[in-house]
Amino acid sequence: MDVPVLETERLIMRGHRPEDLAESCAMWADPGVVRYIGGRPLGEEDVWLRLLRYAGNWALLGYGFWRCEDKATGAFVGEVGFHELKRDTQPSFVGVPEIGWGLVPAWHGRGLASEAVAAALAWGDRSIASDRVVCIIHPDNAVSIRLAQAQGFVRIADTVYKGGR
């Protein structure tokens, strides 16, 4: 499946390409980015597997993650999108699309995550055959919790995933 290109006021959201690996590696190696997403910086192999997972979600499920770029400069801003990871959680939401996001720290605090998430959700409303979308957010990640609440998400449960909070 071709990844649809989304455009917002300040962003171009497109599918990942192999040549995006270095910039994605830099983002996922940043301790501030991974603080609430797994807790450990990722190396090239793990980031490459992440990009392959994004492509696999698009190919198999018709949705996935976008690479977000600043419209004015083409600079890499971050990633946002949907996946279905069949996570072993209680309550289970296997089969339900999960939205996620991560931004390069230099782009934090500008409202770009909100802009990208809103665009992704609008696309999902039109394109994903599911009556709900979920997100998992670490309970200490106040910024992402506020973003999710602003997009209409409500807390439904606390769960433990892979031994973490």
Residue, then its C-alpha position, 0 to 999 in steps of 0.5 A: m500500500d502506498v502511504p498517503v501523504l498528509e499536509t497540515e499548516r506546518l507539516i508534511m506527513r509521509g511514509h518512511r524511506p530507507e534513507d530516513l534511518a539516520e535521522s530516526c536513529a538520532m531521535w530514538a537514541d535521545p534519552g528525552v525521547v525514550r524516557y517514557i517510551g521503553g526507557r532506553p535509547l534505541g540503536e540502529e538495529d532496533v530503529w531499523l526494525r521499527l521502520l520495517r514494522y511501520a511499513g508492515n503495518w501499512a502493508l498488512l493493515g492499511y495504516g501505520f506511522w508517518r514521518c513528519e517534516d517541517k513544511a518550510t524547511g523539510a527538517f525531520v520533526g518526528e513520527v506519528g501514526f497507528h499500529e496494532l502490536k497485539r500487546d499483552t495487556q489487561p485490559s486487552f485491546v488486541g485488534v484496536p488501532e493504537i496511536g502513538w507519537g514522538l518528536v525530536p526534542a528541538w521541535h517540542g513545545r510548538g504544538l506540532a505533536s497536536e497538529a500531527v496527531a489531529a491530522a492522523l486522527a482525522w485521516g483515521d476517522r475516514s480510513i480505518a474501519s474501527d469504532r475506536v482508537v487507543c493510546i498507551i501513555h506512561p502515567d508520568n508523561a504529563v505532556s502526552i496525557r494533556l495532548a491525548q485529552a485535548q484530542g478526546f482520549v479518556r483514561i480507561a485503565d492502568t496496566v503494566y506492559k513488559g514489566g514497566r509502568 
